[in-house]
């Protein structure tokens, strides 16, 4: 490095011992801040994180910058702000995303850490797909504030970005003793790992940025963008090429939605198992859900001349699917999990005989071979084509069996990213 470049580097890489914080048995100390030069919006914050608690901690950052009024709070990170105690850590603040146009030179920062729980500030993983289907990579960032959106409006969180929310590991009663092939018996499920789950099912506009084409059955340009991607035409959606769930995603296929996401982000995206799906759908409650929080068939069934109306651009909000944010979210912030679109799940279907009330299922993936000959997988949630009774809270556990292959217009999917919690 020549002297001129080195002097500029030193001048712009502000290095400070910043404030430490203590939460219960967790201590943050030796905080230093380094603003990258040339400045690319990112700020590296190093610190020591010590404590006896063997649990995930949500790290927060506040800072002061010469010329700025008051204290600045970090809302956007390019590294996950979740850590466990033990030695030196680094978090990367996307300062330019939170404070566009502001200089970070001379920054002094304070770092805090608190246990991560469902009651804490929400944590989102955001995939920026705005560069489109031909991009070599899609940037990923983490947010600790809710996305801004208006029903029916083509907001970034429903079009050029995909937002997934972190779900904490836990134990819950699932299923219902109603009998029949579409229900499974009540049982206890233990999910030992966190996971990120899409707050919306994938929309048609997101699919366009992912795949370069809408591919859905509904074609009216005025209304399709923020409705869920449907039909799964052309084999370009989640691909399942094995009878074993652990190896079921065509991970590196460029013609598969999940394969493209994995290649361009470096992260292991999938769709949820039906237990991950139901756990998030129940949101800590057994059967409580406001009627407005789900979409049922009701008056949304299409007339006999549906396709004719659609081809003429006459299809509108009266027919077919609703906007993914048409109705309020559940208690954990997930939209449209009951009704609107059947959502595909990862695991193979288990027979009812495999469930027992006195044996808990731990991180279930379905049977190793599943229905070996049929390779049937469940879809969950009900759709706009179903009767209201299918999409009520009492039917949270209802399943619609499907096989890989051409799908019709009441199937869609929601993205999931497993987080393997350290033991």
Buried (B, 14 or more C-beta within 10 A) or exposed (E): EEEEEEEEEEEBBBEBEBBBBEBEEBBBBEBBBBBBBEBEBBBBBBBBBBBEBEEBBBBBBBBBBEEBEEEBEBBBBBBBBBBBBEEEBEBBBBBBBBBEEEBBBBBBBBBBBBBBEEEBBBBBBBBBBEBEBEBEEBBBBBBBEBBEBEEBEBBBBBBBBBBBBBBBBEEBEBBBEBEEEBBBBBBBBBBEEBBBBBBBBBBBBBBBBBBEEBBBBBBBEEBBBBBBBBBBBEBBBBBBEEBBBEEBBBBEBEEBBBBBBBBBBEBBBBBBBBBBBBBBBBBBBEEEBEEEBBBBBEEBEBEEEBEEBBEEEEBEBEBBBBBBBBBEBBBBBBBBBBBBBBBBBBBBBBEEEBBEEEEEBEBBBBBEEBBEEEBBBBBBBBBBBBEBEBBBBEBBBBBBEBEBEEBBBBBBBBBBBBBEBEE
